[in-house]
């Protein structure tokens, strides 16, 4: 029997031979072309300039032969990178999240260190100098690529496409496929505006060329990402009453952006037959759609280190280091744009601090690039159906405004991503059809707090103070949880890492997503809220929608019961400036809606609303024709508040007064927040008229059946 030492000695040569065979295969598969030649020349020029700047930044003299040494170093770095990066990607996949973290920060430094060791004309570097030189080179290369291209995204997108093309022959998968891209928070009117302005050339080409059609779908209430993805990915229309709500069964506040809460939500609504159940992949979503493959999905916070797309992003020359450099640029851009808004007196506006500037960079650079790399890898691998969510526009529009220039600018970058994914789909084995959807829109407006000088929680507390001795506001801070979705997606990557790495990620995240209430926000299992005091009113805010709960009551209170417990609260709240309507439930199950100057009682259901009673003005008139049906549909959802409050809608300015400090909001009624879109290939079986979320889900499922990617008859 061989000893451990002997076994180890025989294993090392085997591993070495396998690595050598891998290098030989790559060399044997090499096929030069003019495109490859141009890319090599460009890489050499970029590396030469970047390394020259890096060596100039470092103190002292590092080279003996001037430009000749720098050129030799550039050639060596490019050559070693081409040879070693595939091996580093393999190692990163094997080592998981820890490898992903190390590769992201040190892969470039490792290649540079090896190149320096091979060149006698370059003076030895210390470890810190190597890392500094690698990061300085990355920053310089980003600037050089910006000069080469129309924008700083071109190099990253081009190299992502190149990697996909190289890997496709190894996948060996053919047949049809479906890619669904969600542009988070983009309303159908804003999409049309961007198309008219020329900001979306890829989508415009699809629509003008007749390959795709644009349709509107009505979200109803709540107009939020959790509700949107619940219906699009799972076909569920009853489980989600907002972005935050009080779970009466568990006696705690639920916030959908927390991974533990998202996981519990998905367990409660999943039937096992979600949109992605048959071999699909969920990328950068809140819910998974029952996908077997889940990357950057909040409801399943597993590490993406084992994903080759994430590993390629971490190690690529135009990957992680470039994104970090551009993140800094986004922070500077955001601070400048916020200052410009203040200087010009743009209204409405909200405070755009450093915390949002950092999260904007995470959402619009790091997360977008990482997500795109992962999706390209899934297409290359031949995953039959992929659903991905890009949150860029939604995050910026919350603080800048839905139609402000910086918000619309994010759509230009997302259109470039669509163009890349289209190119990847043309090169891979499967014949992918591409559909683009949104989950809700946004409405602009001066916030409730700016209008009234109080938060909604404070107003409810003041109005209810005289009716019960033990009351208090308990709503979350206005901009804490939904703003953290990009950070939560990135942080979910650390859940499967070692304990030390997880602690480090948690510490870093606390500076980005720290709640003023001090919640951790990234545990795999829901963390119960501190037990509220008896007879407490809790206000759960979701943009322009709010649920008010008596947390000591096991079931929803009727209008009459509320009047006995809190006399006049409903009437005074409905008449308050900034409030448009207050919904309660009558003893007989009908829905009562109070507003300034009148109330009405609704019967029937969402399909056929009936006005059973009306006194004075119709409080739902400003919200449009669908408002009655929308409220009846909301009333049928789980965990609806004892009172449901809609923010006031200014029909003159087309603006809504959000209950959070967000100039662009969604959740309730008014403006374009309930008007989402779907762009689908021509020839799909789609019902006429404005669609519902359930209809969009059924259309997607039906298309999978038509393509042979889903077994008909297995769905409920």
LOBA-550421 format. One record per residue (C-alpha): residue in three letters; x, y negated, z. Coordinates in steps of 0.05 Angstrom, whole numbers, padded with zeros to 5 digits, always signed. Each point is the difference from the previous one (the first is absolute). Last residue first. Example, Ala and Ser with C-alpha at 12.3 -4.5 7.8 and 13.67 -1.06 7.14 Angstrom:
% LOBA-550421
Ser+00273+00021+00143;Ala-00027+00069+00013;
END
This chain:
% LOBA-550421
Unk-01027-00474-00261;Unk+00056+00016-00046;Unk+00020+00071-00022;Unk-00048+00000-00059;Unk+00050-00022-00052;Unk+00073+00020+00012;Unk+00046-00060-00005;Unk+00057-00014-00048;Unk-00036+00026-00062;Unk+00001-00069-00032;Unk-00076-00004+00002;Unk+00000+00020+00074;Unk+00052-00054+00016;Unk-00044-00049-00038;Unk-00060+00019+00042;Unk+00039-00013+00064;Unk+00019-00069-00025;Unk-00071-00016-00022;Unk-00028+00027+00066;Unk+00047-00046+00040;Unk-00020-00059-00043;Unk-00074+00018+00011;Unk+00011+00003+00075;Unk+00031-00069-00001;Unk-00060-00028-00036;Unk+00000-00021-00073;Unk-00029-00062-00034;Unk-00038+00023-00061;Unk+00005+00063-00042;Unk+00026+00066+00028;Unk+00071+00023-00020;Unk+00019+00063-00040;Unk+00070-00017-00023;Unk+00010-00014-00074;Unk+00041-00063+00008;Unk+00052+00004+00053;Unk-00018-00032+00067;Unk+00008-00069+00031;Unk-00039-00003+00065;Unk-00019-00063+00037;Unk-00018-00029+00068;Unk-00054-00052+00016;Unk-00015+00001+00075;Unk+00051-00054+00018;Unk-00019-00044-00059;Unk-00037-00056+00038;Unk-00044+00016+00059;Unk-00011+00062+00042;Unk+00041+00037+00052;Unk+00068+00034+00002;Unk+00045-00046-00039;Unk+00047-00058+00013;Unk+00045-00050-00035;Unk+00017-00060+00044;Unk+00015+00048+00057;Unk-00002-00019+00073;Unk-00054+00051+00016;Unk-00075-00012+00006;Unk-00002-00022-00072;Unk-00041-00060-00021;Unk-00022+00016-00072;Unk+00009-00044-00061;Unk-00038-00010-00065;Unk+00010-00075+00007;Unk-00073-00019-00006;Unk-00026+00068+00022;Unk+00036-00005+00067;Unk-00005+00069+00031;Unk-00005+00008+00075;Unk+00033+00061+00030;Unk-00044+00061+00011;Unk-00010+00027+00070;Unk-00025+00070+00016;Unk-00030+00008+00069;Unk-00006+00066+00037;Unk+00059+00019-00044;Unk-00001+00056-00052;Unk+00034+00064+00023;Unk-00022+00043-00059;Unk-00031-00030-00063;Unk-00074-00006-00014;Unk-00003-00074+00020;Unk+00055-00014-00051;Unk-00045+00027-00056;Unk-00058-00044+00025;Unk+00047-00060+00001;Unk+00024+00013-00071;Unk-00071+00009-00026;Unk-00020-00068+00029;Unk+00063-00034-00026;Unk-00007+00025-00072;Unk-00035-00061-00028;Unk+00048-00053+00026;Unk+00035-00020+00064;Unk-00031-00070+00006;Unk-00071+00030+00005;Unk+00017+00046+00058;Unk-00024-00046+00055;Unk-00069-00006-00033;Unk-00028-00065+00027;Unk-00060-00001+00047;Unk-00032+00064+00024;Unk+00003+00064-00041;Unk-00030+00069+00012;Unk+00000+00069-00032;Unk+00047-00018-00057;Unk+00011+00066-00035;Unk+00067+00026-00026;Unk-00004+00055-00052;Unk+00066+00038-00011;Unk+00031-00028+00064;Unk-00058+00024+00041;Unk-00071-00020+00017;Unk-00010-00053+00052;Unk+00029-00069+00010;Unk-00020-00052+00052;Unk+00013-00073-00013;Unk+00026-00059+00039;Unk-00001-00076-00002;Unk+00033-00067+00006;Unk+00073+00020+00010;Unk+00002+00075-00008;Unk-00031+00062+00029;Unk-00003+00068-00035;Unk-00043+00055+00028;Unk+00007+00071-00026;Unk-00056+00051+00009;Unk+00011+00061+00044;Unk-00065-00006+00039;Unk+00034-00031+00061;Unk+00032-00053-00044;Unk+00073+00000-00022;Unk+00044-00062+00001;Unk+00032-00042-00054;Unk+00028-00070+00011;Unk+00006-00049-00058;Unk+00043-00057-00026;Unk+00044-00017+00059;Unk+00049-00057-00008;Unk-00044-00050+00036;Unk-00041+00037+00054;Unk-00073+00011-00014;Unk+00007+00076-00005;Unk+00039+00001+00065;Unk-00055-00039+00036;Unk-00055+00046-00025;Unk+00038+00064+00015;Unk+00021-00022+00070;Unk-00068-00027+00020;Unk-00009+00048+00059;Unk+00060+00047+00009;Unk-00023+00065+00032;Unk-00074-00007-00015;Unk+00012-00030-00068;Unk+00050+00056-00015;Unk-00052+00051+00017;Unk-00050-00032-00047;Unk+00051-00002-00057;Unk+00016+00074+00010;Unk+00064+00024+00032;Unk+00044+00052-00034;Unk+00015+00060+00043;Unk+00047+00018+00058;Unk-00003-00070+00031;Unk+00058-00025+00043;Unk+00037-00029-00060;Unk-00055-00049-00016;Unk+00022-00011-00072;Unk+00008-00059-00048;Unk+00019+00018-00072;Unk+00032-00053-00043;Unk+00004-00014-00075;Unk+00038-00055-00036;Unk+00067+00033+00013;Unk-00013+00063+00041;Unk-00010-00022+00072;Unk-00019+00046+00058;Unk-00033-00042+00055;Unk-00007+00036+00066;Unk-00053-00017+00051;Unk+00013+00031+00068;Unk-00051+00030+00046;Unk+00050+00045+00035;Unk+00074-00017-00005;Unk+00036+00027-00060;Unk+00043+00063+00003;Unk+00069-00016-00029;Unk-00001+00020-00073;Unk+00013+00073-00015;Unk+00062+00015-00041;Unk-00021+00037-00063;Unk+00049+00056-00018;Unk+00056-00011-00049;Unk+00024-00062+00036;Unk+00013-00062-00042;Unk-00037-00059+00030;Unk+00039-00015+00063;Unk-00052-00046+00030;Unk+00025-00063+00036;Unk-00064-00041-00002;Unk+00037-00055-00037;Unk+00015+00055-00048;Unk+00072+00009-00021;Unk+00000+00018-00074;Unk+00067-00030-00023;Unk+00043-00005+00062;Unk-00029+00065+00027;Unk+00018+00035-00065;Unk+00074-00003+00014;Unk-00009+00032+00068;Unk-00046+00054-00028;Unk+00049+00015-00056;Unk+00056+00008+00051;Unk-00042+00045+00044;Unk-00018+00043-00061;Unk+00073+00004-00019;Unk+00018+00025+00070;Unk-00057+00049+00002;Unk+00021+00031-00066;Unk-00041-00015-00060;Unk-00071+00024-00015;Unk-00035-00063+00021;Unk+00050-00046-00033;Unk-00034-00004-00066;Unk-00062-00025+00035;Unk+00040-00064+00011;Unk-00003-00018-00073;Unk-00074+00009-00005;Unk-00011-00034+00068;Unk+00041-00059-00023;Unk-00043-00008-00062;Unk-00063+00007+00042;Unk+00022-00050+00053;Unk-00040-00059-00026;Unk-00062+00043+00011;Unk+00016+00005+00074;Unk+00023-00067+00028;Unk-00031-00059-00036;Unk-00060-00019+00042;Unk+00019+00028+00066;Unk-00044+00057+00023;Unk-00069-00010+00030;Unk-00013+00008+00074;Unk-00037-00062+00022;Unk-00028+00002+00070;Unk-00061+00017+00041;Unk-00012+00020+00072;Unk-00052-00046+00031;Unk-00054+00008-00053;Unk-00047-00049-00035;Unk+00035-00066+00012;Unk+00066+00020-00033;Unk-00032+00027-00063;Unk+00005-00063-00042;Unk+00070-00015+00027;Unk+00026+00070-00011;Unk-00030+00004-00070;Unk+00033-00066-00018;Unk+00067+00021+00028;Unk+00000+00065-00039;Unk-00020-00038-00063;Unk+00062-00043+00008;Unk-00010-00072+00019;Unk+00016-00069-00031;Unk-00062+00005-00043;Unk+00023-00007-00072;Unk+00073+00018+00010;Unk-00019+00060+00043;Unk-00051+00024-00051;Unk+00053-00003-00054;Unk-00001-00046-00060;Unk-00016+00041-00062;Unk+00020+00048-00054;Unk-00036+00065-00017;Unk+00036+00066-00015;Unk-00014+00061-00042;Unk-00010+00073+00017;Unk+00029+00070-00013;Unk+00032-00013-00067;Unk+00007+00047-00059;Unk+00048+00016-00057;Unk-00006+00064-00041;Unk+00057+00034-00037;Unk-00007+00064-00041;Unk+00062+00044+00005;Unk+00020+00048-00055;Unk+00046+00045+00042;Unk+00072+00013-00022;Unk+00029-00068+00015;Unk+00019-00054-00049;Unk-00066-00035-00014;Unk-00019+00000+00074;Unk+00067-00033+00017;Unk-00015-00055-00050;Unk-00070-00012+00029;Unk+00030+00000+00070;Unk+00049-00054-00022;Unk-00055-00042-00032;Unk-00042+00007+00063;Unk+00059-00023+00041;Unk+00008-00061-00045;Unk-00074-00014+00012;Unk+00014+00003+00074;Unk+00054-00054-00008;Unk-00049-00045-00037;Unk-00053+00014+00053;Unk+00047-00026+00054;Unk+00002-00067-00036;Unk-00075-00006+00009;Unk+00010-00004+00075;Unk+00057-00051-00005;Unk-00042-00043-00046;Unk-00062-00004+00046;Unk-00061+00038-00022;Unk-00012+00046+00060;Unk+00030-00049+00052;Unk+00070-00007+00028;Unk-00006+00039+00064;Unk-00047+00057-00017;Unk+00019-00006-00074;Unk+00072+00021+00015;Unk-00019+00065+00035;Unk-00055+00019-00049;Unk+00043-00013-00061;Unk+00057+00045+00021;Unk-00041+00058+00029;Unk+00014+00051-00056;Unk-00039+00065+00011;Unk+00016+00066-00035;Unk-00043+00059-00021;Unk+00035+00057-00037;Unk-00034+00058-00036;Unk+00032+00061-00033;Unk+00070-00007+00030;Unk+00047+00012-00059;Unk+00067-00010+00035;Unk+00014-00060-00044;Unk-00067-00030+00019;Unk+00015+00011+00074;Unk+00070-00030-00008;Unk-00028-00062-00034;Unk-00049-00007+00058;Unk+00056+00005+00052;Unk+00042-00052-00036;Unk-00059-00047-00006;Unk-00016+00006+00074;Unk+00072-00016+00019;Unk-00001-00061-00046;Unk-00067-00025+00026;Unk+00019+00013+00073;Unk+00066-00037-00005;Unk-00022-00058-00044;Unk-00070-00027+00007;Unk-00020+00033+00066;Unk+00065-00005+00039;Unk+00014-00071-00025;Unk-00071-00021+00019;Unk+00011+00033+00068;Unk+00062-00043+00012;Unk-00035-00064-00021;Unk-00060+00020+00043;Unk+00043+00002+00062;Unk+00036-00064-00020;Unk-00064-00040+00003;Unk-00055-00016-00050;Unk-00050-00043+00039;Unk-00066-00004-00036;Unk-00026-00037-00060;Unk-00065-00029-00027;Unk+00022-00048-00024;Unk+00065-00021-00033;Unk+00030-00062+00034;Unk+00057-00005-00050;Unk+00053+00004+00054;Unk-00035+00057+00036;Unk-00007+00042-00063;Unk+00072-00016-00019;Unk+00024+00024+00069;Unk-00036+00066-00010;Unk+00029+00007-00069;Unk+00071-00013+00026;Unk-00006+00049+00058;Unk-00029+00052-00048;Unk+00057-00009-00050;Unk+00053+00006+00054;Unk-00033+00064+00026;Unk-00007+00026-00071;Unk+00075-00012-00013;Unk+00017+00040+00063;Unk-00044+00056-00026;Unk+00037-00005-00066;Unk+00065+00018+00034;Unk-00034+00057+00038;Unk-00030+00025-00065;Unk+00068+00000-00034;Unk+00029+00041+00056;Unk-00057+00050-00003;Unk-00002+00013-00075;Unk+00037-00032-00058;Unk+00065+00039+00012;Unk-00041+00061+00019;Unk+00010+00035+00066;Unk-00062-00018+00041;Unk-00046-00002-00061;Unk+00024+00068-00023;Unk-00015+00028+00069;Unk-00070-00029+00000;Unk-00013+00031-00068;Unk+00030+00066+00021;Unk-00048+00006+00058;Unk+00029+00036+00060;Unk+00016-00066+00035;Unk-00073-00020-00005;Unk-00012+00012+00075;Unk-00069+00019+00022;Unk-00050-00051+00025;Unk-00063+00032-00026;Unk-00058-00049+00007;Unk+00047-00058-00021;Unk+00022+00033-00065;Unk+00071-00017-00020;Unk+00005+00067-00037;Unk-00053+00054+00002;Unk+00001+00062-00043;Unk-00056+00050+00015;Unk-00050-00057-00013;Unk-00063+00001+00043;Unk-00019-00069-00027;Unk+00060-00026+00041;Unk-00026-00061+00037;Unk+00036-00067+00009;Unk+00039+00008-00064;Unk+00073-00009-00020;Unk+00001+00063-00043;Unk-00051+00056+00002;Unk+00018+00060-00044;Unk-00046+00051-00032;Unk+00001+00076-00002;Unk-00075+00010+00001;Unk-00021-00041+00061;Unk+00015-00068-00031;Unk-00072-00026-00006;Unk-00020+00029+00067;Unk-00024+00071+00008;Unk+00022+00017+00070;Unk-00064-00029+00028;Unk+00036-00060+00029;Unk-00040-00051+00040;Unk+00020+00014+00072;Unk+00070+00024-00014;Unk+00013-00062-00042;Unk-00022-00045+00056;Unk+00045+00036+00050;Unk+00060-00008-00047;Unk-00016-00074-00011;Unk-00005-00011+00075;Unk+00068+00033+00012;Unk+00031-00036-00059;Unk-00024-00069+00024;Unk-00028-00039-00059;Unk-00071+00023+00014;Unk-00007-00033+00068;Unk-00046+00038+00047;Unk-00020-00029+00068;Unk-00016+00052+00052;Unk-00057+00039+00033;Unk+00011+00065-00037;Unk-00073+00010-00021;Unk-00015-00075-00001;Unk+00057-00014-00049;Unk+00005-00076+00001;Unk+00019-00029-00068;Unk+00058-00029-00039;Unk+00007-00003-00076;Unk-00075+00006-00008;Unk-00058+00049+00005;Unk+00038+00062-00025;Unk-00032+00069+00004;Unk-00063-00010-00043;Unk+00018-00004-00074;Unk+00049+00058-00010;Unk+00019+00022-00071;Unk+00068+00022+00026;Unk+00051-00039-00041;Unk-00042-00057-00028;Unk-00050-00001+00057;Unk+00047+00003+00059;Unk+00050-00042-00040;Unk-00048-00058-00005;Unk-00024+00006+00072;Unk+00071+00000+00027;Unk+00021-00055-00049;Unk-00055-00047+00020;Unk-00064-00029-00030;Unk-00045+00025+00056;Unk-00051-00009-00027;Unk-00017+00009-00073;Unk+00056+00021-00046;Unk-00031-00018-00067;Unk+00035+00028-00061;Unk+00018-00040-00062;Unk+00022+00032-00065;Unk+00059-00010-00047;Unk+00010+00048-00059;Unk+00063+00033-00026;Unk+00032+00022-00066;Unk-00035-00056-00038;Unk+00061-00038-00020;Unk-00025-00063+00035;Unk-00010+00039+00065;Unk+00066+00037+00000;Unk+00039-00060-00025;Unk-00031-00044+00054;Unk+00019+00051+00053;Unk+00072-00003-00024;Unk+00002-00075-00010;Unk-00027-00017+00069;Unk+00018-00072+00015;Unk-00027-00026-00066;Unk-00046-00052+00032;Unk-00062+00036-00027;Unk+00022+00066+00030;Unk+00016-00034+00067;Unk-00070-00032+00001;Unk-00032+00067-00017;Unk+00037+00033+00057;Unk-00022-00056+00047;Unk-00072+00011-00021;Unk+00005+00076+00011;Unk+00029-00009+00070;Unk+00071+00020+00017;Unk+00006+00023+00073;Unk+00047+00059-00011;Unk+00019+00015-00071;Unk-00014+00075+00000;Unk+00035+00042-00053;Unk-00032+00067-00019;Unk+00044+00048-00040;Unk-00034+00060-00033;Unk+00031+00060-00034;Unk-00008+00042-00063;Unk+00044+00060-00019;Unk+00075+00010+00008;Unk+00049+00018+00054;Unk+00073+00021-00013;Unk+00028-00043+00056;Unk+00072+00005-00023;Unk-00014-00036-00066;Unk-00030-00059+00039;Unk+00061-00016+00043;Unk+00038-00043-00050;Unk-00063-00038-00021;Unk-00019-00015+00072;Unk+00070-00025+00016;Unk-00001-00047-00060;Unk-00069-00027+00019;Unk+00024-00017+00070;Unk+00063-00032-00031;Unk-00043-00045-00043;Unk-00047-00019+00056;Unk+00058-00019+00045;Unk+00036-00039-00054;Unk-00064-00036-00022;Unk-00023-00021+00069;Unk+00046-00061+00006;Unk-00036-00035-00056;Unk+00008-00016-00074;Unk+00063+00041+00002;Unk+00076-00009-00006;Unk+00001-00061+00046;Unk-00041+00037+00053;Unk+00047+00059-00009;Unk+00058-00046+00020;Unk-00036-00023+00062;Unk-00016+00071+00022;Unk+00071+00021-00015;Unk+00026-00056+00046;Unk-00044+00022+00058;Unk+00020+00073-00011;Unk+00074-00019-00004;Unk-00006-00038+00066;Unk-00032+00062+00031;Unk+00055+00046-00025;Unk+00055-00050+00020;Unk-00028-00006+00071;Unk-00003+00076+00007;Unk+00071+00008-00026;Unk+00025-00057+00045;Unk-00032+00032+00061;Unk+00035+00066-00015;Unk+00068-00033-00009;Unk+00025-00008-00070;Unk+00066+00024-00031;Unk+00031-00045-00053;Unk-00020+00011-00072;Unk+00052+00017-00053;Unk+00005+00072+00025;Unk-00071+00017-00022;Unk-00030+00067+00023;Unk-00013-00022+00072;Unk-00036-00062-00025;Unk-00047+00043-00042;Unk-00015+00044+00060;Unk-00016-00060+00043;Unk-00045-00030-00054;Unk-00040+00065-00005;Unk-00008+00002+00075;Unk-00020-00073+00005;Unk-00054+00011-00052;Unk-00028+00059+00039;Unk+00004-00037+00067;Unk-00064-00037+00015;Unk-00052+00037-00040;Unk+00037+00066+00006;Unk+00001-00003+00076;Unk-00075-00014+00005;Unk-00018+00052-00052;Unk+00046+00051+00033;Unk-00035-00011+00067;Unk-00068+00005-00034;Unk+00013+00067-00032;Unk+00069+00035+00000;Unk-00014+00044-00060;Unk-00029-00056-00043;Unk+00058-00045+00017;Unk+00050+00055-00018;Unk-00032+00009-00068;Unk-00001-00075-00012;Unk+00073-00004+00020;Unk+00015+00055-00052;Unk-00038-00038-00054;Unk+00037-00063+00021;Unk+00070+00031-00005;Unk+00014+00004-00074;Unk-00032-00064-00025;Unk+00025-00038+00062;Unk+00070+00027-00009;Unk+00002-00026-00071;Unk-00030-00069+00017;Unk+00047-00008+00059;Unk+00061+00021-00040;Unk-00015-00047-00057;Unk-00011-00058+00048;Unk+00064+00016+00038;Unk+00040+00001-00065;Unk-00031-00067-00020;Unk+00017-00029+00068;Unk+00071+00025-00004;Unk+00009-00029-00070;Unk-00031-00066+00021;Unk+00054-00011+00053;Unk+00056+00050-00001;Unk+00017+00007+00074;Unk-00069-00001+00031;Unk-00025-00011+00071;Unk+00030-00067+00020;Unk-00025-00031+00065;Unk-00071-00013+00024;Unk-00059+00033-00034;Unk-00045-00044-00043;Unk+00046+00004-00060;Unk-00002+00076+00002;Unk-00076-00002+00000;Unk-00003-00051-00057;Unk+00046+00042-00043;Unk-00039+00062+00019;Unk-00066-00030-00023;Unk+00030-00028-00065;Unk+00033+00066-00019;Unk-00060+00041+00022;Unk-00048-00041-00043;Unk+00047+00003-00060;Unk+00009+00075+00009;Unk-00074+00013+00010;Unk-00017-00041-00062;Unk+00050+00038-00042;Unk-00027+00066+00027;Unk-00072-00021-00014;Unk+00017-00021-00071;Unk+00034+00067-00012;Unk-00060+00039+00028;Unk-00047-00038-00045;Unk+00046+00013-00059;Unk-00001+00074+00017;Unk+00043+00052+00035;Unk-00027+00069+00018;Unk+00022+00029+00067;Unk-00030+00068+00017;Unk+00069+00033+00002;Unk+00026-00053+00048;Unk-00060+00009+00046;Unk+00007+00075-00003;Unk+00074-00004+00017;Unk-00015-00044+00061;Unk-00052+00050+00024;Unk+00048+00058-00011;Unk+00052-00037+00042;Unk-00050-00010+00056;Unk-00018+00074-00001;Unk+00074+00019+00000;Unk+00012-00044+00060;Unk-00058+00030+00037;Unk+00027+00070-00014;Unk+00070-00022+00020;Unk-00027-00025+00068;Unk-00041+00062+00015;Unk+00058+00048-00001;Unk+00038-00039+00053;Unk-00062-00007+00043;Unk-00013+00074-00002;Unk+00073+00012+00020;Unk-00005-00049+00058;Unk-00066+00031+00022;Unk+00034+00068+00003;Unk-00013+00054-00052;Unk-00029+00067+00021;
END
